[in-house]
């Protein structure tokens, strides 16, 4: 599985590193896996989730609702109806 650094993700989707850290801190995205050195290691799924958050923000979805969505997404198929 291909992985990406936070800098690569920021460049790829056109946001700042600080924005990605903020999204994680505010629970808008699930916690990102870290390597042995404590650095974030992103997957394509993580990147897609960040893109979804960006689109939800563009649609003026409140941050608390985006956080709920992120939580539900982490529940997998059990939360499909709620999402």
C-alpha positions in Angstrom: 0.0 0.0 0.0 1.3 3.4 -1.0 1.6 5.9 1.8 2.2 9.7 1.9 3.7 12.2 4.3 1.7 15.1 5.5 3.6 17.5 3.2 2.8 15.3 0.2 -0.8 15.2 1.1 -1.0 18.9 1.6 0.6 19.6 -1.8 -1.6 16.9 -3.5 -4.9 18.4 -2.3 -4.0 22.0 -2.1 -4.2 22.8 1.6 -1.6 23.6 4.2 0.0 21.1 6.6 -1.5 23.1 9.4 -5.0 22.6 7.9 -4.5 18.9 8.0 -3.3 18.9 11.6 -6.3 21.1 12.5 -8.7 18.7 10.9 -7.2 15.8 12.9 -7.1 17.8 16.1 -10.8 18.8 15.7 -11.8 15.1 14.9 -12.9 16.1 11.4 -10.7 13.2 10.2 -9.9 10.0 12.0 -6.6 9.7 13.8 -3.9 9.1 11.2 -1.5 6.2 11.6 2.0 7.1 12.6 5.4 5.6 11.9 8.1 4.6 14.4 9.3 8.2 14.5 5.8 9.6 15.3 5.3 11.0 11.8 1.8 10.8 10.2 1.5 8.2 7.5 -1.4 8.8 5.1 -3.2 6.3 2.8 -5.4 7.0 -0.2 -8.4 6.5 2.1 -7.1 9.2 4.5 -6.7 11.6 1.5 -10.2 10.8 0.2 -11.6 11.6 3.7 -9.7 14.9 3.8 -11.1 15.8 0.4 -14.6 14.9 1.6 -14.2 17.3 4.6 -13.1 20.0 2.3 -16.2 19.5 0.1 -18.5 19.4 3.2 -16.9 22.7 4.4 -17.5 24.3 1.0 -21.2 23.2 1.3 -21.3 25.1 4.7 -21.8 21.9 6.7 -21.1 22.9 10.4 -17.8 21.5 11.8 -19.6 19.5 14.5 -21.6 17.8 11.8 -18.5 17.0 9.9 -17.0 15.5 13.1 -20.1 13.4 13.6 -19.8 12.1 10.0 -16.1 11.3 10.6 -17.1 9.3 13.7 -19.9 7.5 11.8 -17.5 6.7 9.0 -15.2 5.0 11.4 -18.1 2.8 12.5 -18.1 1.2 9.0 -21.3 -0.2 7.4 -23.1 -0.1 10.8 -23.6 3.7 10.3 -24.5 3.8 6.6 -28.1 4.8 7.3 -27.1 7.6 9.7 -24.6 8.9 7.1 
